[in-house]
Amino acid sequence: MKYQIHDKKRVTEILDDMLYFKKHDIDVTNISFNRFENEIENGNISGHEDDVLEVTDNLIETFKKTKENFEAGNLPIPEKMD
C-alpha cells in the first residue's frame, strides 16, 4: 500500500486480524482500495493522513464484523488459502 499509517495500534490490529483470517482460512483478498483511489482521483478527498486513517478504521471495522460473523458461524465454510 502506498499510503503510510503512522499508528502502531491500528497497524497491529490489522496484522493481527490478517493472521487470524489466515489461521482460519478466511479469504479477505477481495478487499480493495479502488474506491479510495477513485475518490482521490475525482477530487472528492485529498488522500491526506486523515483520509487514510478513516479508510483504515473502516477496514478495522470490516475485519471486526467478519471475525464476529465467523465466530457466530455466519460465514460460508472457508476455502483453503495458499
N, C-alpha and C positions, 0 to 999 in steps of 0.2 A: 504494500500500500504506500502510495507516495505522500500521504499526509502524516505528519508527526503527531503522536499523542504523548504529551509530557505528564501523564497522570498515572503513576505506578499502580495505584489501586484499580483503575479501570483496565489497564493492560493485563494485570494479574488476573482479574475476574474473567476477562475474555479468554485468556490462555487456559485457565482452569476449566472453563466451560468447554472449550475445544477438546481438551484432554478427556473430559467426561464423555463427550459425544463419541470420540474415537473409541474409548473403552467399551461403550455400549453399542457400537456400530450404528450410530445415528448419523445419517448423511445430512450435513448442513452446507454442502457445496453449492446449493442453488442460491445462496445469499450473495447478492452483488451490490456494488455501489454505483451502478449505472444511473440510477435516479439522481443520486447526489452529484455525479459528474454532469448530468444533463442540466440540473438546476444551476450549477456554476456557469456552464456554457451559455445558458439562456439569460444569465444576469440576474436570476431571481435571488441568489445568495452569493456571498463573496468567497466562500471557501476558507475563510479565516478560522482560527482555532475554535471560536465559539460554535461555528457551524459543524466543525469536525467533532467536537465534544457532544453536540446534540445527536449527531448520527451515531456516535459511539454509544451514547446512553440508550438510544433506540435499539441498537444491536444487543446490548446487555439485557434489555427488557425482553426482546425476542428470544434470546437464549434462555432466559429465566422461565418464560412461558413454555418453551419447548421441553425443558427439563421437567417442569411440573406436569405437563401432559404425558410425558414418557413415564414418570414415576406413578401416575394415576392410571396407566395402562391405556391411554387415549391416543397413542401413536401406532401406526402400522408396524408390523414386525419389521425390524431393521434389516436391510440388506448388508452384506459384508462389505466393509470399506477396504480399499487397498492401502 
